[in-house]
């Protein structure tokens, strides 16, 4: 899984940037905060996508191992009981 502390950090920065943008009185500061919010949000999204891909790959590998074990078990049973 994604290091939840990293994801939580990214999401906290998103909220912080959003709050700062809402309270900013200068346009250029508000825009900077919005860009920061977008960047942190992109990092959080990437972390979530990476986690999903890692999980899918781990599941695929586990299924592959289970299938090989099953095939080995069938092969062994055939040799014991011809």
mmCIF file of the N, C-alpha and C atoms, coordinates in Angstrom:
data_MODEL
# 
_entry.id   MODEL 
# 
loop_
_atom_site.group_PDB 
_atom_site.id 
_atom_site.type_symbol 
_atom_site.label_atom_id 
_atom_site.label_alt_id 
_atom_site.label_comp_id 
_atom_site.label_asym_id 
_atom_site.label_entity_id 
_atom_site.label_seq_id 
_atom_site.pdbx_PDB_ins_code 
_atom_site.Cartn_x 
_atom_site.Cartn_y 
_atom_site.Cartn_z 
_atom_site.occupancy 
_atom_site.B_iso_or_equiv 
_atom_site.pdbx_formal_charge 
_atom_site.auth_seq_id 
_atom_site.auth_comp_id 
_atom_site.auth_asym_id 
_atom_site.auth_atom_id 
_atom_site.pdbx_PDB_model_num 
ATOM 1   N N  . UNK A 1 1  ? 0.830  -1.184  0.000   1.00 0.00 ? 1  UNK A N  1 
ATOM 2   C CA . UNK A 1 1  ? 0.000  0.000   0.000   1.00 0.00 ? 1  UNK A CA 1 
ATOM 3   C C  . UNK A 1 1  ? 0.869  1.240   0.000   1.00 0.00 ? 1  UNK A C  1 
ATOM 4   N N  . UNK A 1 2  ? 0.249  2.312   -0.423  1.00 0.00 ? 2  UNK A N  1 
ATOM 5   C CA . UNK A 1 2  ? 0.939  3.595   -0.375  1.00 0.00 ? 2  UNK A CA 1 
ATOM 6   C C  . UNK A 1 2  ? 1.283  3.904   1.063   1.00 0.00 ? 2  UNK A C  1 
ATOM 7   N N  . UNK A 1 3  ? 2.456  4.472   1.235   1.00 0.00 ? 3  UNK A N  1 
ATOM 8   C CA . UNK A 1 3  ? 2.810  4.917   2.566   1.00 0.00 ? 3  UNK A CA 1 
ATOM 9   C C  . UNK A 1 3  ? 1.767  5.943   2.968   1.00 0.00 ? 3  UNK A C  1 
ATOM 10  N N  . UNK A 1 4  ? 0.879  5.557   3.895   1.00 0.00 ? 4  UNK A N  1 
ATOM 11  C CA . UNK A 1 4  ? -0.248 6.417   4.240   1.00 0.00 ? 4  UNK A CA 1 
ATOM 12  C C  . UNK A 1 4  ? 0.209  7.752   4.804   1.00 0.00 ? 4  UNK A C  1 
ATOM 13  N N  . UNK A 1 5  ? 1.381  7.787   5.439   1.00 0.00 ? 5  UNK A N  1 
ATOM 14  C CA . UNK A 1 5  ? 1.856  9.068   5.952   1.00 0.00 ? 5  UNK A CA 1 
ATOM 15  C C  . UNK A 1 5  ? 2.197  10.008  4.802   1.00 0.00 ? 5  UNK A C  1 
ATOM 16  N N  . UNK A 1 6  ? 2.748  9.462   3.683   1.00 0.00 ? 6  UNK A N  1 
ATOM 17  C CA . UNK A 1 6  ? 3.000  10.296  2.503   1.00 0.00 ? 6  UNK A CA 1 
ATOM 18  C C  . UNK A 1 6  ? 1.695  10.821  1.928   1.00 0.00 ? 6  UNK A C  1 
ATOM 19  N N  . UNK A 1 7  ? 0.733  9.943   1.744   1.00 0.00 ? 7  UNK A N  1 
ATOM 20  C CA . UNK A 1 7  ? -0.550 10.358  1.194   1.00 0.00 ? 7  UNK A CA 1 
ATOM 21  C C  . UNK A 1 7  ? -1.210 11.388  2.108   1.00 0.00 ? 7  UNK A C  1 
ATOM 22  N N  . UNK A 1 8  ? -1.191 11.123  3.392   1.00 0.00 ? 8  UNK A N  1 
ATOM 23  C CA . UNK A 1 8  ? -1.782 12.078  4.342   1.00 0.00 ? 8  UNK A CA 1 
ATOM 24  C C  . UNK A 1 8  ? -1.069 13.420  4.287   1.00 0.00 ? 8  UNK A C  1 
ATOM 25  N N  . UNK A 1 9  ? 0.252  13.388  4.119   1.00 0.00 ? 9  UNK A N  1 
ATOM 26  C CA . UNK A 1 9  ? 1.023  14.628  3.993   1.00 0.00 ? 9  UNK A CA 1 
ATOM 27  C C  . UNK A 1 9  ? 0.574  15.397  2.757   1.00 0.00 ? 9  UNK A C  1 
ATOM 28  N N  . UNK A 1 10 ? 0.476  14.696  1.615   1.00 0.00 ? 10 UNK A N  1 
ATOM 29  C CA . UNK A 1 10 ? 0.050  15.350  0.377   1.00 0.00 ? 10 UNK A CA 1 
ATOM 30  C C  . UNK A 1 10 ? -1.339 15.965  0.537   1.00 0.00 ? 10 UNK A C  1 
ATOM 31  N N  . UNK A 1 11 ? -2.251 15.202  1.111   1.00 0.00 ? 11 UNK A N  1 
ATOM 32  C CA . UNK A 1 11 ? -3.619 15.694  1.270   1.00 0.00 ? 11 UNK A CA 1 
ATOM 33  C C  . UNK A 1 11 ? -3.687 16.877  2.240   1.00 0.00 ? 11 UNK A C  1 
ATOM 34  N N  . UNK A 1 12 ? -2.854 16.851  3.262   1.00 0.00 ? 12 UNK A N  1 
ATOM 35  C CA . UNK A 1 12 ? -2.804 17.984  4.192   1.00 0.00 ? 12 UNK A CA 1 
ATOM 36  C C  . UNK A 1 12 ? -2.301 19.236  3.489   1.00 0.00 ? 12 UNK A C  1 
ATOM 37  N N  . UNK A 1 13 ? -1.300 19.066  2.612   1.00 0.00 ? 13 UNK A N  1 
ATOM 38  C CA . UNK A 1 13 ? -0.780 20.214  1.859   1.00 0.00 ? 13 UNK A CA 1 
ATOM 39  C C  . UNK A 1 13 ? -1.846 20.752  0.896   1.00 0.00 ? 13 UNK A C  1 
ATOM 40  N N  . UNK A 1 14 ? -2.653 19.858  0.300   1.00 0.00 ? 14 UNK A N  1 
ATOM 41  C CA . UNK A 1 14 ? -3.748 20.291  -0.569  1.00 0.00 ? 14 UNK A CA 1 
ATOM 42  C C  . UNK A 1 14 ? -4.682 21.200  0.223   1.00 0.00 ? 14 UNK A C  1 
ATOM 43  N N  . UNK A 1 15 ? -5.080 20.736  1.394   1.00 0.00 ? 15 UNK A N  1 
ATOM 44  C CA . UNK A 1 15 ? -6.004 21.516  2.224   1.00 0.00 ? 15 UNK A CA 1 
ATOM 45  C C  . UNK A 1 15 ? -5.375 22.832  2.683   1.00 0.00 ? 15 UNK A C  1 
ATOM 46  N N  . UNK A 1 16 ? -4.112 22.783  3.037   1.00 0.00 ? 16 UNK A N  1 
ATOM 47  C CA . UNK A 1 16 ? -3.424 24.003  3.464   1.00 0.00 ? 16 UNK A CA 1 
ATOM 48  C C  . UNK A 1 16 ? -3.376 25.026  2.330   1.00 0.00 ? 16 UNK A C  1 
ATOM 49  N N  . UNK A 1 17 ? -3.008 24.580  1.142   1.00 0.00 ? 17 UNK A N  1 
ATOM 50  C CA . UNK A 1 17 ? -2.928 25.486  -0.003  1.00 0.00 ? 17 UNK A CA 1 
ATOM 51  C C  . UNK A 1 17 ? -4.305 26.047  -0.342  1.00 0.00 ? 17 UNK A C  1 
ATOM 52  N N  . UNK A 1 18 ? -5.334 25.203  -0.259  1.00 0.00 ? 18 UNK A N  1 
ATOM 53  C CA . UNK A 1 18 ? -6.706 25.648  -0.536  1.00 0.00 ? 18 UNK A CA 1 
ATOM 54  C C  . UNK A 1 18 ? -7.121 26.732  0.464   1.00 0.00 ? 18 UNK A C  1 
ATOM 55  N N  . UNK A 1 19 ? -6.841 26.487  1.736   1.00 0.00 ? 19 UNK A N  1 
ATOM 56  C CA . UNK A 1 19 ? -7.200 27.460  2.775   1.00 0.00 ? 19 UNK A CA 1 
ATOM 57  C C  . UNK A 1 19 ? -6.442 28.771  2.578   1.00 0.00 ? 19 UNK A C  1 
ATOM 58  N N  . UNK A 1 20 ? -5.167 28.672  2.240   1.00 0.00 ? 20 UNK A N  1 
ATOM 59  C CA . UNK A 1 20 ? -4.375 29.884  2.018   1.00 0.00 ? 20 UNK A CA 1 
ATOM 60  C C  . UNK A 1 20 ? -4.885 30.661  0.808   1.00 0.00 ? 20 UNK A C  1 
ATOM 61  N N  . UNK A 1 21 ? -5.299 29.937  -0.221  1.00 0.00 ? 21 UNK A N  1 
ATOM 62  C CA . UNK A 1 21 ? -5.845 30.609  -1.409  1.00 0.00 ? 21 UNK A CA 1 
ATOM 63  C C  . UNK A 1 21 ? -7.129 31.351  -1.071  1.00 0.00 ? 21 UNK A C  1 
ATOM 64  N N  . UNK A 1 22 ? -7.963 30.730  -0.245  1.00 0.00 ? 22 UNK A N  1 
ATOM 65  C CA . UNK A 1 22 ? -9.236 31.348  0.122   1.00 0.00 ? 22 UNK A CA 1 
ATOM 66  C C  . UNK A 1 22 ? -9.054 32.607  0.956   1.00 0.00 ? 22 UNK A C  1 
ATOM 67  N N  . UNK A 1 23 ? -7.983 32.671  1.721   1.00 0.00 ? 23 UNK A N  1 
ATOM 68  C CA . UNK A 1 23 ? -7.769 33.840  2.585   1.00 0.00 ? 23 UNK A CA 1 
ATOM 69  C C  . UNK A 1 23 ? -6.819 34.867  1.975   1.00 0.00 ? 23 UNK A C  1 
ATOM 70  N N  . UNK A 1 24 ? -6.211 34.531  0.855   1.00 0.00 ? 24 UNK A N  1 
ATOM 71  C CA . UNK A 1 24 ? -5.250 35.456  0.233   1.00 0.00 ? 24 UNK A CA 1 
ATOM 72  C C  . UNK A 1 24 ? -5.972 36.700  -0.283  1.00 0.00 ? 24 UNK A C  1 
ATOM 73  N N  . UNK A 1 25 ? -5.376 37.832  -0.040  1.00 0.00 ? 25 UNK A N  1 
ATOM 74  C CA . UNK A 1 25 ? -5.969 39.081  -0.519  1.00 0.00 ? 25 UNK A CA 1 
ATOM 75  C C  . UNK A 1 25 ? -5.328 39.550  -1.822  1.00 0.00 ? 25 UNK A C  1 
ATOM 76  N N  . UNK A 1 26 ? -4.144 39.062  -2.112  1.00 0.00 ? 26 UNK A N  1 
ATOM 77  C CA . UNK A 1 26 ? -3.452 39.442  -3.341  1.00 0.00 ? 26 UNK A CA 1 
ATOM 78  C C  . UNK A 1 26 ? -3.665 38.367  -4.410  1.00 0.00 ? 26 UNK A C  1 
ATOM 79  N N  . UNK A 1 27 ? -3.962 38.806  -5.621  1.00 0.00 ? 27 UNK A N  1 
ATOM 80  C CA . UNK A 1 27 ? -4.234 37.872  -6.718  1.00 0.00 ? 27 UNK A CA 1 
ATOM 81  C C  . UNK A 1 27 ? -3.071 36.925  -6.974  1.00 0.00 ? 27 UNK A C  1 
ATOM 82  N N  . UNK A 1 28 ? -1.854 37.454  -7.006  1.00 0.00 ? 28 UNK A N  1 
ATOM 83  C CA . UNK A 1 28 ? -0.714 36.599  -7.329  1.00 0.00 ? 28 UNK A CA 1 
ATOM 84  C C  . UNK A 1 28 ? -0.455 35.559  -6.228  1.00 0.00 ? 28 UNK A C  1 
ATOM 85  N N  . UNK A 1 29 ? -0.755 35.901  -4.991  1.00 0.00 ? 29 UNK A N  1 
ATOM 86  C CA . UNK A 1 29 ? -0.613 34.947  -3.889  1.00 0.00 ? 29 UNK A CA 1 
ATOM 87  C C  . UNK A 1 29 ? -1.686 33.870  -4.011  1.00 0.00 ? 29 UNK A C  1 
ATOM 88  N N  . UNK A 1 30 ? -2.904 34.292  -4.320  1.00 0.00 ? 30 UNK A N  1 
ATOM 89  C CA . UNK A 1 30 ? -4.001 33.331  -4.487  1.00 0.00 ? 30 UNK A CA 1 
ATOM 90  C C  . UNK A 1 30 ? -3.679 32.359  -5.626  1.00 0.00 ? 30 UNK A C  1 
ATOM 91  N N  . UNK A 1 31 ? -3.173 32.868  -6.740  1.00 0.00 ? 31 UNK A N  1 
ATOM 92  C CA . UNK A 1 31 ? -2.809 32.015  -7.869  1.00 0.00 ? 31 UNK A CA 1 
ATOM 93  C C  . UNK A 1 31 ? -1.680 31.050  -7.505  1.00 0.00 ? 31 UNK A C  1 
ATOM 94  N N  . UNK A 1 32 ? -0.694 31.532  -6.768  1.00 0.00 ? 32 UNK A N  1 
ATOM 95  C CA . UNK A 1 32 ? 0.400  30.664  -6.334  1.00 0.00 ? 32 UNK A CA 1 
ATOM 96  C C  . UNK A 1 32 ? -0.139 29.535  -5.462  1.00 0.00 ? 32 UNK A C  1 
ATOM 97  N N  . UNK A 1 33 ? -1.061 29.870  -4.571  1.00 0.00 ? 33 UNK A N  1 
ATOM 98  C CA . UNK A 1 33 ? -1.656 28.853  -3.704  1.00 0.00 ? 33 UNK A CA 1 
ATOM 99  C C  . UNK A 1 33 ? -2.460 27.839  -4.514  1.00 0.00 ? 33 UNK A C  1 
ATOM 100 N N  . UNK A 1 34 ? -3.169 28.308  -5.529  1.00 0.00 ? 34 UNK A N  1 
ATOM 101 C CA . UNK A 1 34 ? -3.937 27.393  -6.385  1.00 0.00 ? 34 UNK A CA 1 
ATOM 102 C C  . UNK A 1 34 ? -3.010 26.453  -7.159  1.00 0.00 ? 34 UNK A C  1 
ATOM 103 N N  . UNK A 1 35 ? -1.890 26.978  -7.630  1.00 0.00 ? 35 UNK A N  1 
ATOM 104 C CA . UNK A 1 35 ? -0.910 26.118  -8.323  1.00 0.00 ? 35 UNK A CA 1 
ATOM 105 C C  . UNK A 1 35 ? -0.334 25.084  -7.355  1.00 0.00 ? 35 UNK A C  1 
ATOM 106 N N  . UNK A 1 36 ? -0.067 25.529  -6.134  1.00 0.00 ? 36 UNK A N  1 
ATOM 107 C CA . UNK A 1 36 ? 0.447  24.612  -5.120  1.00 0.00 ? 36 UNK A CA 1 
ATOM 108 C C  . UNK A 1 36 ? -0.581 23.525  -4.804  1.00 0.00 ? 36 UNK A C  1 
ATOM 109 N N  . UNK A 1 37 ? -1.817 23.931  -4.673  1.00 0.00 ? 37 UNK A N  1 
ATOM 110 C CA . UNK A 1 37 ? -2.900 22.972  -4.416  1.00 0.00 ? 37 UNK A CA 1 
ATOM 111 C C  . UNK A 1 37 ? -2.962 21.931  -5.531  1.00 0.00 ? 37 UNK A C  1 
ATOM 112 N N  . UNK A 1 38 ? -2.874 22.385  -6.774  1.00 0.00 ? 38 UNK A N  1 
ATOM 113 C CA . UNK A 1 38 ? -2.931 21.468  -7.914  1.00 0.00 ? 38 UNK A CA 1 
ATOM 114 C C  . UNK A 1 38 ? -1.742 20.512  -7.913  1.00 0.00 ? 38 UNK A C  1 
ATOM 115 N N  . UNK A 1 39 ? -0.558 21.024  -7.577  1.00 0.00 ? 39 UNK A N  1 
ATOM 116 C CA . UNK A 1 39 ? 0.638  20.170  -7.569  1.00 0.00 ? 39 UNK A CA 1 
ATOM 117 C C  . UNK A 1 39 ? 0.538  19.107  -6.476  1.00 0.00 ? 39 UNK A C  1 
ATOM 118 N N  . UNK A 1 40 ? 0.121  19.500  -5.283  1.00 0.00 ? 40 UNK A N  1 
ATOM 119 C CA . UNK A 1 40 ? -0.008 18.523  -4.188  1.00 0.00 ? 40 UNK A CA 1 
ATOM 120 C C  . UNK A 1 40 ? -1.103 17.500  -4.509  1.00 0.00 ? 40 UNK A C  1 
ATOM 121 N N  . UNK A 1 41 ? -2.167 17.971  -5.130  1.00 0.00 ? 41 UNK A N  1 
ATOM 122 C CA . UNK A 1 41 ? -3.248 17.067  -5.508  1.00 0.00 ? 41 UNK A CA 1 
ATOM 123 C C  . UNK A 1 41 ? -2.759 16.047  -6.534  1.00 0.00 ? 41 UNK A C  1 
ATOM 124 N N  . UNK A 1 42 ? -1.946 16.493  -7.481  1.00 0.00 ? 42 UNK A N  1 
ATOM 125 C CA . UNK A 1 42 ? -1.388 15.577  -8.479  1.00 0.00 ? 42 UNK A CA 1 
ATOM 126 C C  . UNK A 1 42 ? -0.500 14.526  -7.814  1.00 0.00 ? 42 UNK A C  1 
ATOM 127 N N  . UNK A 1 43 ? 0.283  14.938  -6.824  1.00 0.00 ? 43 UNK A N  1 
ATOM 128 C CA . UNK A 1 43 ? 1.130  13.972  -6.100  1.00 0.00 ? 43 UNK A CA 1 
ATOM 129 C C  . UNK A 1 43 ? 0.273  12.943  -5.368  1.00 0.00 ? 43 UNK A C  1 
ATOM 130 N N  . UNK A 1 44 ? -0.800 13.400  -4.748  1.00 0.00 ? 44 UNK A N  1 
ATOM 131 C CA . UNK A 1 44 ? -1.691 12.473  -4.040  1.00 0.00 ? 44 UNK A CA 1 
ATOM 132 C C  . UNK A 1 44 ? -2.338 11.498  -5.026  1.00 0.00 ? 44 UNK A C  1 
ATOM 133 N N  . UNK A 1 45 ? -2.795 12.027  -6.161  1.00 0.00 ? 45 UNK A N  1 
ATOM 134 C CA . UNK A 1 45 ? -3.403 11.163  -7.183  1.00 0.00 ? 45 UNK A CA 1 
ATOM 135 C C  . UNK A 1 45 ? -2.404 10.125  -7.689  1.00 0.00 ? 45 UNK A C  1 
ATOM 136 N N  . UNK A 1 46 ? -1.173 10.556  -7.912  1.00 0.00 ? 46 UNK A N  1 
ATOM 137 C CA . UNK A 1 46 ? -0.136 9.640   -8.392  1.00 0.00 ? 46 UNK A CA 1 
ATOM 138 C C  . UNK A 1 46 ? 0.136  8.551   -7.356  1.00 0.00 ? 46 UNK A C  1 
ATOM 139 N N  . UNK A 1 47 ? 0.172  8.931   -6.090  1.00 0.00 ? 47 UNK A N  1 
ATOM 140 C CA . UNK A 1 47 ? 0.411  7.950   -5.028  1.00 0.00 ? 47 UNK A CA 1 
ATOM 141 C C  . UNK A 1 47 ? -0.718 6.917   -4.983  1.00 0.00 ? 47 UNK A C  1 
ATOM 142 N N  . UNK A 1 48 ? -1.938 7.376   -5.153  1.00 0.00 ? 48 UNK A N  1 
ATOM 143 C CA . UNK A 1 48 ? -3.086 6.464   -5.143  1.00 0.00 ? 48 UNK A CA 1 
ATOM 144 C C  . UNK A 1 48 ? -3.038 5.528   -6.345  1.00 0.00 ? 48 UNK A C  1 
ATOM 145 N N  . UNK A 1 49 ? -2.745 6.084   -7.536  1.00 0.00 ? 49 UNK A N  1 
ATOM 146 C CA . UNK A 1 49 ? -2.638 5.240   -8.738  1.00 0.00 ? 49 UNK A CA 1 
ATOM 147 C C  . UNK A 1 49 ? -1.527 4.209   -8.590  1.00 0.00 ? 49 UNK A C  1 
ATOM 148 N N  . UNK A 1 50 ? -0.390 4.641   -8.068  1.00 0.00 ? 50 UNK A N  1 
ATOM 149 C CA . UNK A 1 50 ? 0.739  3.716   -7.880  1.00 0.00 ? 50 UNK A CA 1 
ATOM 150 C C  . UNK A 1 50 ? 0.359  2.594   -6.935  1.00 0.00 ? 50 UNK A C  1 
ATOM 151 N N  . UNK A 1 51 ? -0.354 2.947   -5.886  1.00 0.00 ? 51 UNK A N  1 
ATOM 152 C CA . UNK A 1 51 ? -0.794 1.934   -4.926  1.00 0.00 ? 51 UNK A CA 1 
ATOM 153 C C  . UNK A 1 51 ? -1.715 0.918   -5.598  1.00 0.00 ? 51 UNK A C  1 
ATOM 154 N N  . UNK A 1 52 ? -2.625 1.402   -6.427  1.00 0.00 ? 52 UNK A N  1 
ATOM 155 C CA . UNK A 1 52 ? -3.547 0.489   -7.121  1.00 0.00 ? 52 UNK A CA 1 
ATOM 156 C C  . UNK A 1 52 ? -2.781 -0.436  -8.064  1.00 0.00 ? 52 UNK A C  1 
ATOM 157 N N  . UNK A 1 53 ? -1.795 0.119   -8.776  1.00 0.00 ? 53 UNK A N  1 
ATOM 158 C CA . UNK A 1 53 ? -0.992 -0.704  -9.681  1.00 0.00 ? 53 UNK A CA 1 
ATOM 159 C C  . UNK A 1 53 ? -0.178 -1.742  -8.910  1.00 0.00 ? 53 UNK A C  1 
ATOM 160 N N  . UNK A 1 54 ? 0.417  -1.337  -7.790  1.00 0.00 ? 54 UNK A N  1 
ATOM 161 C CA . UNK A 1 54 ? 1.188  -2.286  -6.963  1.00 0.00 ? 54 UNK A CA 1 
ATOM 162 C C  . UNK A 1 54 ? 0.288  -3.396  -6.438  1.00 0.00 ? 54 UNK A C  1 
ATOM 163 N N  . UNK A 1 55 ? -0.899 -3.035  -6.002  1.00 0.00 ? 55 UNK A N  1 
ATOM 164 C CA . UNK A 1 55 ? -1.838 -4.027  -5.488  1.00 0.00 ? 55 UNK A CA 1 
ATOM 165 C C  . UNK A 1 55 ? -2.264 -4.994  -6.585  1.00 0.00 ? 55 UNK A C  1 
ATOM 166 N N  . UNK A 1 56 ? -2.564 -4.464  -7.757  1.00 0.00 ? 56 UNK A N  1 
ATOM 167 C CA . UNK A 1 56 ? -2.960 -5.324  -8.884  1.00 0.00 ? 56 UNK A CA 1 
ATOM 168 C C  . UNK A 1 56 ? -1.833 -6.276  -9.264  1.00 0.00 ? 56 UNK A C  1 
ATOM 169 N N  . UNK A 1 57 ? -0.606 -5.783  -9.291  1.00 0.00 ? 57 UNK A N  1 
ATOM 170 C CA . UNK A 1 57 ? 0.539  -6.633  -9.641  1.00 0.00 ? 57 UNK A CA 1 
ATOM 171 C C  . UNK A 1 57 ? 0.763  -7.707  -8.576  1.00 0.00 ? 57 UNK A C  1 
ATOM 172 N N  . UNK A 1 58 ? 0.635  -7.334  -7.317  1.00 0.00 ? 58 UNK A N  1 
ATOM 173 C CA . UNK A 1 58 ? 0.791  -8.315  -6.235  1.00 0.00 ? 58 UNK A CA 1 
ATOM 174 C C  . UNK A 1 58 ? -0.285 -9.391  -6.337  1.00 0.00 ? 58 UNK A C  1 
ATOM 175 N N  . UNK A 1 59 ? -1.515 -8.993  -6.643  1.00 0.00 ? 59 UNK A N  1 
ATOM 176 C CA . UNK A 1 59 ? -2.605 -9.962  -6.802  1.00 0.00 ? 59 UNK A CA 1 
ATOM 177 C C  . UNK A 1 59 ? -2.344 -10.888 -7.984  1.00 0.00 ? 59 UNK A C  1 
ATOM 178 N N  . UNK A 1 60 ? -1.853 -10.317 -9.086  1.00 0.00 ? 60 UNK A N  1 
ATOM 179 C CA . UNK A 1 60 ? -1.548 -11.127 -10.265 1.00 0.00 ? 60 UNK A CA 1 
ATOM 180 C C  . UNK A 1 60 ? -0.482 -12.165 -9.939  1.00 0.00 ? 60 UNK A C  1 
ATOM 181 N N  . UNK A 1 61 ? 0.560  -11.743 -9.234  1.00 0.00 ? 61 UNK A N  1 
ATOM 182 C CA . UNK A 1 61 ? 1.632  -12.660 -8.870  1.00 0.00 ? 61 UNK A CA 1 
ATOM 183 C C  . UNK A 1 61 ? 1.133  -13.738 -7.910  1.00 0.00 ? 61 UNK A C  1 
ATOM 184 N N  . UNK A 1 62 ? 0.296  -13.351 -6.963  1.00 0.00 ? 62 UNK A N  1 
ATOM 185 C CA . UNK A 1 62 ? -0.247 -14.327 -6.019  1.00 0.00 ? 62 UNK A CA 1 
ATOM 186 C C  . UNK A 1 62 ? -1.106 -15.360 -6.745  1.00 0.00 ? 62 UNK A C  1 
ATOM 187 N N  . UNK A 1 63 ? -1.907 -14.914 -7.709  1.00 0.00 ? 63 UNK A N  1 
ATOM 188 C CA . UNK A 1 63 ? -2.726 -15.845 -8.490  1.00 0.00 ? 63 UNK A CA 1 
ATOM 189 C C  . UNK A 1 63 ? -1.859 -16.780 -9.316  1.00 0.00 ? 63 UNK A C  1 
ATOM 190 N N  . UNK A 1 64 ? -0.782 -16.242 -9.871  1.00 0.00 ? 64 UNK A N  1 
ATOM 191 C CA . UNK A 1 64 ? 0.142  -17.050 -10.665 1.00 0.00 ? 64 UNK A CA 1 
ATOM 192 C C  . UNK A 1 64 ? 0.785  -18.131 -9.790  1.00 0.00 ? 64 UNK A C  1 
ATOM 193 N N  . UNK A 1 65 ? 1.211  -17.762 -8.598  1.00 0.00 ? 65 UNK A N  1 
ATOM 194 C CA . UNK A 1 65 ? 1.820  -18.729 -7.670  1.00 0.00 ? 65 UNK A CA 1 
ATOM 195 C C  . UNK A 1 65 ? 0.800  -19.787 -7.266  1.00 0.00 ? 65 UNK A C  1 
ATOM 196 N N  . UNK A 1 66 ? -0.425 -19.355 -6.956  1.00 0.00 ? 66 UNK A N  1 
ATOM 197 C CA . UNK A 1 66 ? -1.466 -20.303 -6.561  1.00 0.00 ? 66 UNK A CA 1 
ATOM 198 C C  . UNK A 1 66 ? -1.767 -21.280 -7.693  1.00 0.00 ? 66 UNK A C  1 
ATOM 199 N N  . UNK A 1 67 ? -1.797 -20.767 -8.914  1.00 0.00 ? 67 UNK A N  1 
ATOM 200 C CA . UNK A 1 67 ? -2.060 -21.630 -10.070 1.00 0.00 ? 67 UNK A CA 1 
ATOM 201 C C  . UNK A 1 67 ? -0.942 -22.660 -10.245 1.00 0.00 ? 67 UNK A C  1 
ATOM 202 N N  . UNK A 1 68 ? 0.304  -22.221 -10.099 1.00 0.00 ? 68 UNK A N  1 
ATOM 203 C CA . UNK A 1 68 ? 1.430  -23.147 -10.227 1.00 0.00 ? 68 UNK A CA 1 
ATOM 204 C C  . UNK A 1 68 ? 1.394  -24.210 -9.135  1.00 0.00 ? 68 UNK A C  1 
ATOM 205 N N  . UNK A 1 69 ? 1.059  -23.802 -7.919  1.00 0.00 ? 69 UNK A N  1 
ATOM 206 C CA . UNK A 1 69 ? 0.961  -24.775 -6.824  1.00 0.00 ? 69 UNK A CA 1 
ATOM 207 C C  . UNK A 1 69 ? -0.144 -25.777 -7.097  1.00 0.00 ? 69 UNK A C  1 
ATOM 208 N N  . UNK A 1 70 ? -1.260 -25.287 -7.612  1.00 0.00 ? 70 UNK A N  1 
ATOM 209 C CA . UNK A 1 70 ? -2.381 -26.171 -7.930  1.00 0.00 ? 70 UNK A CA 1 
ATOM 210 C C  . UNK A 1 70 ? -1.981 -27.167 -9.012  1.00 0.00 ? 70 UNK A C  1 
ATOM 211 N N  . UNK A 1 71 ? -1.320 -26.674 -10.062 1.00 0.00 ? 71 UNK A N  1 
ATOM 212 C CA . UNK A 1 71 ? -0.863 -27.561 -11.134 1.00 0.00 ? 71 UNK A CA 1 
ATOM 213 C C  . UNK A 1 71 ? 0.128  -28.591 -10.608 1.00 0.00 ? 71 UNK A C  1 
ATOM 214 N N  . UNK A 1 72 ? 1.022  -28.170 -9.717  1.00 0.00 ? 72 UNK A N  1 
ATOM 215 C CA . UNK A 1 72 ? 2.002  -29.088 -9.136  1.00 0.00 ? 72 UNK A CA 1 
ATOM 216 C C  . UNK A 1 72 ? 1.285  -30.156 -8.313  1.00 0.00 ? 72 UNK A C  1 
ATOM 217 N N  . UNK A 1 73 ? 0.285  -29.737 -7.548  1.00 0.00 ? 73 UNK A N  1 
ATOM 218 C CA . UNK A 1 73 ? -0.479 -30.664 -6.720  1.00 0.00 ? 73 UNK A CA 1 
ATOM 219 C C  . UNK A 1 73 ? -1.191 -31.695 -7.602  1.00 0.00 ? 73 UNK A C  1 
ATOM 220 N N  . UNK A 1 74 ? -1.803 -31.248 -8.684  1.00 0.00 ? 74 UNK A N  1 
ATOM 221 C CA . UNK A 1 74 ? -2.482 -32.168 -9.601  1.00 0.00 ? 74 UNK A CA 1 
ATOM 222 C C  . UNK A 1 74 ? -1.474 -33.144 -10.202 1.00 0.00 ? 74 UNK A C  1 
ATOM 223 N N  . UNK A 1 75 ? -0.331 -32.650 -10.628 1.00 0.00 ? 75 UNK A N  1 
ATOM 224 C CA . UNK A 1 75 ? 0.707  -33.486 -11.221 1.00 0.00 ? 75 UNK A CA 1 
ATOM 225 C C  . UNK A 1 75 ? 1.193  -34.536 -10.213 1.00 0.00 ? 75 UNK A C  1 
ATOM 226 N N  . UNK A 1 76 ? 1.414  -34.126 -8.964  1.00 0.00 ? 76 UNK A N  1 
ATOM 227 C CA . UNK A 1 76 ? 1.861  -35.055 -7.935  1.00 0.00 ? 76 UNK A CA 1 
ATOM 228 C C  . UNK A 1 76 ? 0.810  -36.129 -7.660  1.00 0.00 ? 76 UNK A C  1 
ATOM 229 N N  . UNK A 1 77 ? -0.472 -35.739 -7.637  1.00 0.00 ? 77 UNK A N  1 
ATOM 230 C CA . UNK A 1 77 ? -1.537 -36.701 -7.397  1.00 0.00 ? 77 UNK A CA 1 
ATOM 231 C C  . UNK A 1 77 ? -1.634 -37.706 -8.536  1.00 0.00 ? 77 UNK A C  1 
ATOM 232 N N  . UNK A 1 78 ? -1.409 -37.270 -9.752  1.00 0.00 ? 78 UNK A N  1 
ATOM 233 C CA . UNK A 1 78 ? -1.448 -38.191 -10.890 1.00 0.00 ? 78 UNK A CA 1 
ATOM 234 C C  . UNK A 1 78 ? -0.314 -39.194 -10.807 1.00 0.00 ? 78 UNK A C  1 
ATOM 235 N N  . UNK A 1 79 ? 0.854  -38.758 -10.328 1.00 0.00 ? 79 UNK A N  1 
ATOM 236 C CA . UNK A 1 79 ? 1.984  -39.669 -10.217 1.00 0.00 ? 79 UNK A CA 1 
ATOM 237 C C  . UNK A 1 79 ? 1.764  -40.679 -9.095  1.00 0.00 ? 79 UNK A C  1 
ATOM 238 N N  . UNK A 1 80 ? 1.084  -40.263 -8.020  1.00 0.00 ? 80 UNK A N  1 
ATOM 239 C CA . UNK A 1 80 ? 0.829  -41.167 -6.910  1.00 0.00 ? 80 UNK A CA 1 
ATOM 240 C C  . UNK A 1 80 ? -0.313 -42.125 -7.220  1.00 0.00 ? 80 UNK A C  1 
ATOM 241 N N  . UNK A 1 81 ? -1.273 -41.677 -8.011  1.00 0.00 ? 81 UNK A N  1 
ATOM 242 C CA . UNK A 1 81 ? -2.444 -42.489 -8.340  1.00 0.00 ? 81 UNK A CA 1 
ATOM 243 C C  . UNK A 1 81 ? -2.611 -42.612 -9.844  1.00 0.00 ? 81 UNK A C  1 
ATOM 244 N N  . UNK A 1 82 ? -1.776 -43.406 -10.488 1.00 0.00 ? 82 UNK A N  1 
ATOM 245 C CA . UNK A 1 82 ? -1.859 -43.515 -11.966 1.00 0.00 ? 82 UNK A CA 1 
ATOM 246 C C  . UNK A 1 82 ? -3.122 -44.155 -12.458 1.00 0.00 ? 82 UNK A C  1 
# 
